[in-house]
Amino acid sequence: QVQLVESGGGLVQAGGSLRLSCVASGYSLRPNTMGWYRQAPGQKRELVATITSGGGTDYATSVLDRFTISRDNEKNTVYLQMNSLRPEDTAVYYCYAHYTGDYWGQGTQVTVSS
């Protein structure tokens, strides 16, 4: 059974930084795509960033030049470096992995105070 375990969320002041990590386990193959989505209260879950096993990336416009996604294929781990955080980045951040199907982590809270 695939498991995605996130870490690294927390409370930070505006302008600060956080780094999220997510480890995938329970499947013999490497995930095709890994990434991060987020959901703020009363909002739909939205894409933050994704990265393929070959290193191709995709970002939401709102996080361009502030967030960087990376992955370690040997460790089946994806990272999200978040810099210049804003109050509007406050949300629950969910790790995502695509194998033959889609899998999600339990979410980690990121709160940015003004």
Summary of the structure (lengths in Angstrom):
residues: 114
radius of gyration: 13.3
end to end distance: 40.0
largest distance: 43.3
contacts: 333
relative contact order: 0.33
helix: 5%
strand: 55%
